[in-house]
Amino acid sequence: MIRLLSVADLISITNAVFGVLAILFLVSNIIEPDLRIRVSFSFILLALLADGLDGIVARKLGKSEIGEILDSMADMTSLVIAPAVFIYFSYSSMISCCITRHAYLLVALISFLSFGIIRLASFHIMKKDRFFIGLPSPASTLILLTIAYLMVDFIFVLPAVIIIGAFMASNIRFPKLDAKLDAIAAVLILLTIIFDKTYYSFAPILLLCAILFYAIVGPLYLSRKNINIL
């Protein structure tokens, strides 16, 4: 079975490993809660970088027969399950006093998980050359992950989780970024890992604004360009 793997597959496995580490740090008692959140946040961001890198390597060096399946399984771990656990842990102190809030958050996260499964299971069937159908999983993860990390008010988090999840499984078209824009996104992620919340949280806020701009303007851009669905 090992012989079936390509270099890109090894990067996909690394993506999944980062996702698992993000979850393990959250549930462990090795370090204090605030530091756990920061470390977990960084691991999920590293998983996102690995997710982008495996596609680049696959295009350059070729992909294996199991590459697409392996990529989806890795993304399920790091881009759906790990962010859901991260959001739950981040707001756990706010929901412990109220069973209603607890239930609302669980319903929202289960919705996100369900939409994520649908998207990743159908991604390779509905894949297009010039655009994505539905909001890409990395963009969805970045929006919700950063919102939770910045501790946006709980009342805004619940609808955001459900709406972003629904956008993932929607038929809305989103543009594929070129190499330069992908590089800019990678730089913003690295800046967020390095600077964290220093300097008034400029790095995660800048990253969030960039991804929201893509999510809002991207479909409008495709509509104006009138790109054929075929």
TACOR-V455120 format. One record per residue. PSI is psi in whole degrees, 0 to 359 (* if undefined). NEAR is the number of other C-alpha atoms within 10 Angstrom. Layout:
# TACOR-V455120
[[PSI/NEAR] [PSI/NEAR]]
This chain:
# TACOR-V455120
[[325/4] [327/5] [342/6] [343/11] [144/15] [176/20] [319/15] [324/26] [323/24] [324/16] [323/23] [320/27] [321/20] [320/18] [311/30] [321/28] [317/18] [319/25] [317/29] [318/20] [323/17] [319/29] [316/26] [321/14] [326/20] [320/25] [353/13] [165/11] [24/10] [320/10] [169/12] [155/10] [317/16] [319/10] [325/13] [317/23] [316/22] [315/17] [316/18] [316/24] [314/27] [321/20] [320/24] [323/29] [321/28] [324/22] [321/30] [319/25] [318/19] [323/21] [321/25] [324/18] [323/16] [327/24] [320/20] [314/14] [321/16] [321/17] [329/10] [316/10] [352/12] [158/13] [160/19] [177/17] [332/10] [6/12] [314/22] [320/16] [316/15] [320/19] [316/22] [321/21] [319/19] [316/25] [325/26] [321/21] [309/21] [334/29] [352/30] [300/25] [309/20] [314/28] [324/28] [316/24] [321/16] [314/24] [316/22] [313/18] [320/19] [324/20] [11/20] [324/14] [335/9] [339/14] [352/17] [334/11] [355/10] [114/9] [330/10] [313/11] [319/18] [313/16] [317/12] [315/14] [320/24] [317/15] [317/15] [316/20] [325/23] [322/17] [314/18] [316/27] [317/21] [314/15] [322/21] [319/27] [316/20] [315/14] [309/25] [328/22] [329/15] [357/13] [312/19] [339/12] [322/8] [14/12] [134/11] [160/14] [326/9] [350/15] [167/20] [146/19] [116/20] [153/22] [124/25] [145/22] [318/23] [319/20] [317/20] [314/26] [315/25] [319/22] [307/21] [321/21] [314/25] [321/20] [315/21] [320/22] [325/18] [359/15] [50/13] [147/12] [137/12] [325/16] [336/9] [339/10] [316/19] [306/17] [327/14] [317/17] [315/26] [316/19] [313/15] [320/24] [316/29] [323/20] [327/22] [321/25] [12/23] [177/14] [12/13] [138/15] [137/24] [139/23] [150/21] [135/15] [149/14] [180/8] [323/10] [316/9] [325/11] [320/13] [320/13] [317/13] [318/17] [320/19] [318/14] [321/19] [316/22] [320/18] [322/16] [320/23] [317/19] [310/12] [341/13] [231/18] [13/16] [162/11] [51/8] [32/9] [36/13] [323/15] [306/21] [327/25] [317/16] [319/15] [315/23] [316/22] [320/13] [317/16] [321/19] [322/16] [315/11] [315/18] [327/21] [314/11] [331/14] [306/20] [325/19] [321/15] [314/15] [323/17] [319/13] [324/8] [343/9] [49/9] [129/13] [138/9] [334/10] [*/6]]
